Amino acid sequence: MLKKYWARITGADKGKQFPEHQAEAMGRVGDFAVIFPVGYYANLDVDALVRAIDEGLAISSTTDRPEGIEPGEVTVFHPKTKTRIVFGNDESVEIVGGVVNVKADEVNLGEGGEPIGRVGDEVQVTIPLGAFNVNGQGSSPIPETTLTGIITEGGGNTST
């Protein structure tokens, strides 16, 4: 039976079918297929920690732990920047640190909120029948009007 031991990564992912890194343990260097749960991957830094679980097979690990995680909560985090996503016991999902960039063809934030327009989106605005103030010159009656345009620049953060 192989004795399980800790090793340190000494080389980058080799780009093979399965994530494989060179690692050193007990003065010996070898290639390890590094196991990640389905859907997760980390391009491990040199000196990253792995746990050898069988000949040439290891699980990546870290001695760093994010702070403030309650028992039962799940987090995905970056050990260097401390940026993390916390799935809370209260059914909340919290993103901590860094800047959040959403790159998607469509953003659905669920029901009940206001729609979001992005730079480059085409938008329509309907002005209802009524009075409209033109350049401070008083109000002029206008029929219901629908205007269409492209958002050309973004505004500031309006979240509270």
C-alpha beads as a LAMMPS data file, in Angstrom:
LAMMPS data file: protein, C-alpha beads

160 atoms
159 bonds

1 atom types
1 bond types

-500.0 500.0 xlo xhi
-500.0 500.0 ylo yhi
-500.0 500.0 zlo zhi

Masses

1 110.0

Atoms # bond

1 1 1 0.000 0.000 0.000
2 1 1 1.300 3.442 -0.947
3 1 1 1.841 5.797 1.941
4 1 1 0.006 9.082 1.390
5 1 1 2.185 12.203 1.503
6 1 1 2.205 15.911 0.743
7 1 1 4.022 17.324 -2.302
8 1 1 4.713 20.756 -3.799
9 1 1 4.056 21.662 -7.433
10 1 1 7.286 22.408 -9.345
11 1 1 5.915 22.827 -12.890
12 1 1 2.921 24.194 -14.795
13 1 1 0.004 22.165 -16.153
14 1 1 1.365 20.128 -19.078
15 1 1 -1.797 20.646 -21.170
16 1 1 -2.539 16.930 -21.512
17 1 1 -5.996 15.338 -21.516
18 1 1 -6.083 15.411 -17.698
19 1 1 -4.540 18.176 -15.543
20 1 1 -0.975 17.000 -14.942
21 1 1 1.698 18.863 -13.014
22 1 1 5.229 18.095 -11.990
23 1 1 5.638 17.909 -8.216
24 1 1 8.351 17.151 -5.673
25 1 1 8.011 15.177 -2.459
26 1 1 10.585 13.608 -0.180
27 1 1 13.367 14.704 -2.555
28 1 1 11.817 12.998 -5.579
29 1 1 10.221 14.666 -8.622
30 1 1 7.343 13.137 -10.574
31 1 1 4.280 13.888 -12.658
32 1 1 0.913 13.888 -10.939
33 1 1 -2.580 13.924 -12.426
34 1 1 -4.269 16.435 -10.129
35 1 1 -7.896 15.752 -9.216
36 1 1 -10.466 18.556 -9.062
37 1 1 -14.228 18.159 -8.476
38 1 1 -16.296 18.283 -11.677
39 1 1 -16.502 21.842 -12.976
40 1 1 -13.546 23.123 -10.960
41 1 1 -10.008 23.693 -12.185
42 1 1 -7.013 25.644 -10.927
43 1 1 -3.843 26.257 -12.911
44 1 1 -1.691 25.578 -9.874
45 1 1 1.200 27.888 -9.029
46 1 1 4.669 26.554 -8.411
47 1 1 4.845 25.650 -4.693
48 1 1 1.095 24.875 -4.532
49 1 1 0.331 22.031 -2.154
50 1 1 -1.010 18.656 -3.331
51 1 1 -1.803 15.458 -1.461
52 1 1 -0.590 12.304 -3.196
53 1 1 -3.331 9.698 -2.872
54 1 1 -1.945 7.037 -5.202
55 1 1 1.010 6.588 -7.540
56 1 1 0.966 9.660 -9.811
57 1 1 -2.415 10.873 -8.509
58 1 1 -2.940 13.873 -6.231
59 1 1 -5.605 16.224 -4.893
60 1 1 -4.800 19.941 -4.773
61 1 1 -5.074 21.647 -1.417
62 1 1 -4.151 24.774 0.466
63 1 1 -3.411 25.572 4.070
64 1 1 -5.178 28.933 3.648
65 1 1 -8.737 29.193 4.857
66 1 1 -11.088 32.115 4.259
67 1 1 -12.207 33.912 7.396
68 1 1 -15.776 34.248 8.589
69 1 1 -17.143 31.006 7.149
70 1 1 -19.794 29.531 9.440
71 1 1 -20.182 25.769 9.998
72 1 1 -22.186 24.342 7.087
73 1 1 -21.385 27.165 4.666
74 1 1 -19.600 26.482 1.372
75 1 1 -17.069 28.804 -0.240
76 1 1 -15.029 28.949 -3.425
77 1 1 -12.055 31.238 -2.897
78 1 1 -8.760 32.442 -4.298
79 1 1 -6.053 31.804 -1.690
80 1 1 -3.853 34.724 -2.829
81 1 1 -6.395 37.513 -3.410
82 1 1 -8.896 36.266 -0.774
83 1 1 -11.737 36.957 -3.252
84 1 1 -14.491 34.430 -2.614
85 1 1 -18.051 33.317 -3.234
86 1 1 -19.861 32.203 -0.097
87 1 1 -22.991 30.040 -0.220
88 1 1 -24.531 30.933 3.126
89 1 1 -26.624 28.893 5.511
90 1 1 -29.413 31.468 5.006
91 1 1 -29.633 30.636 1.243
92 1 1 -27.679 33.788 0.337
93 1 1 -24.838 33.885 -2.189
94 1 1 -22.247 36.528 -1.347
95 1 1 -19.339 37.635 -3.543
96 1 1 -16.567 39.147 -1.426
97 1 1 -13.695 41.256 -2.769
98 1 1 -12.512 42.200 -6.227
99 1 1 -14.606 43.450 -9.139
100 1 1 -17.481 41.379 -10.532
101 1 1 -17.615 41.323 -14.330
102 1 1 -20.565 39.503 -15.883
103 1 1 -19.867 38.493 -19.487
104 1 1 -23.071 37.032 -20.837
105 1 1 -25.393 37.419 -23.799
106 1 1 -28.295 37.902 -21.411
107 1 1 -28.429 38.747 -17.713
108 1 1 -31.498 37.572 -15.785
109 1 1 -31.613 38.836 -12.229
110 1 1 -34.887 37.141 -11.434
111 1 1 -38.339 38.557 -10.971
112 1 1 -39.351 41.790 -9.339
113 1 1 -36.316 43.928 -10.156
114 1 1 -35.853 46.638 -12.729
115 1 1 -34.456 45.607 -16.134
116 1 1 -30.803 46.370 -16.730
117 1 1 -29.454 47.962 -19.902
118 1 1 -25.831 47.552 -20.969
119 1 1 -23.682 49.723 -23.209
120 1 1 -24.493 48.667 -26.785
121 1 1 -28.019 47.445 -25.967
122 1 1 -30.947 48.820 -27.951
123 1 1 -33.635 50.211 -25.678
124 1 1 -37.146 51.571 -26.110
125 1 1 -38.745 54.221 -23.934
126 1 1 -42.456 55.025 -24.086
127 1 1 -43.508 58.498 -22.969
128 1 1 -47.195 58.488 -22.023
129 1 1 -49.768 60.981 -23.298
130 1 1 -49.484 64.194 -21.330
131 1 1 -47.528 67.399 -20.826
132 1 1 -43.789 67.668 -21.331
133 1 1 -41.489 70.515 -20.265
134 1 1 -39.295 71.653 -23.183
135 1 1 -36.132 73.628 -22.281
136 1 1 -37.816 75.298 -19.325
137 1 1 -40.356 76.969 -21.652
138 1 1 -43.401 75.531 -19.954
139 1 1 -45.258 72.385 -20.835
140 1 1 -46.467 71.345 -24.229
141 1 1 -49.005 68.581 -24.725
142 1 1 -47.560 65.570 -26.543
143 1 1 -49.098 62.344 -27.768
144 1 1 -47.835 59.012 -26.429
145 1 1 -44.442 58.499 -28.067
146 1 1 -42.044 55.568 -28.219
147 1 1 -38.359 56.317 -28.735
148 1 1 -35.661 53.766 -29.628
149 1 1 -31.919 54.194 -29.162
150 1 1 -28.609 52.545 -28.345
151 1 1 -26.976 52.908 -24.916
152 1 1 -23.610 54.536 -25.703
153 1 1 -22.061 54.948 -22.265
154 1 1 -22.470 53.557 -18.789
155 1 1 -23.423 55.392 -15.661
156 1 1 -22.027 55.085 -12.178
157 1 1 -22.867 52.434 -9.630
158 1 1 -26.417 53.104 -8.460
159 1 1 -26.738 50.146 -6.111
160 1 1 -27.486 50.815 -2.471

Bonds

1 1 1 2
2 1 2 3
3 1 3 4
4 1 4 5
5 1 5 6
6 1 6 7
7 1 7 8
8 1 8 9
9 1 9 10
10 1 10 11
11 1 11 12
12 1 12 13
13 1 13 14
14 1 14 15
15 1 15 16
16 1 16 17
17 1 17 18
18 1 18 19
19 1 19 20
20 1 20 21
21 1 21 22
22 1 22 23
23 1 23 24
24 1 24 25
25 1 25 26
26 1 26 27
27 1 27 28
28 1 28 29
29 1 29 30
30 1 30 31
31 1 31 32
32 1 32 33
33 1 33 34
34 1 34 35
35 1 35 36
36 1 36 37
37 1 37 38
38 1 38 39
39 1 39 40
40 1 40 41
41 1 41 42
42 1 42 43
43 1 43 44
44 1 44 45
45 1 45 46
46 1 46 47
47 1 47 48
48 1 48 49
49 1 49 50
50 1 50 51
51 1 51 52
52 1 52 53
53 1 53 54
54 1 54 55
55 1 55 56
56 1 56 57
57 1 57 58
58 1 58 59
59 1 59 60
60 1 60 61
61 1 61 62
62 1 62 63
63 1 63 64
64 1 64 65
65 1 65 66
66 1 66 67
67 1 67 68
68 1 68 69
69 1 69 70
70 1 70 71
71 1 71 72
72 1 72 73
73 1 73 74
74 1 74 75
75 1 75 76
76 1 76 77
77 1 77 78
78 1 78 79
79 1 79 80
80 1 80 81
81 1 81 82
82 1 82 83
83 1 83 84
84 1 84 85
85 1 85 86
86 1 86 87
87 1 87 88
88 1 88 89
89 1 89 90
90 1 90 91
91 1 91 92
92 1 92 93
93 1 93 94
94 1 94 95
95 1 95 96
96 1 96 97
97 1 97 98
98 1 98 99
99 1 99 100
100 1 100 101
101 1 101 102
102 1 102 103
103 1 103 104
104 1 104 105
105 1 105 106
106 1 106 107
107 1 107 108
108 1 108 109
109 1 109 110
110 1 110 111
111 1 111 112
112 1 112 113
113 1 113 114
114 1 114 115
115 1 115 116
116 1 116 117
117 1 117 118
118 1 118 119
119 1 119 120
120 1 120 121
121 1 121 122
122 1 122 123
123 1 123 124
124 1 124 125
125 1 125 126
126 1 126 127
127 1 127 128
128 1 128 129
129 1 129 130
130 1 130 131
131 1 131 132
132 1 132 133
133 1 133 134
134 1 134 135
135 1 135 136
136 1 136 137
137 1 137 138
138 1 138 139
139 1 139 140
140 1 140 141
141 1 141 142
142 1 142 143
143 1 143 144
144 1 144 145
145 1 145 146
146 1 146 147
147 1 147 148
148 1 148 149
149 1 149 150
150 1 150 151
151 1 151 152
152 1 152 153
153 1 153 154
154 1 154 155
155 1 155 156
156 1 156 157
157 1 157 158
158 1 158 159
159 1 159 160
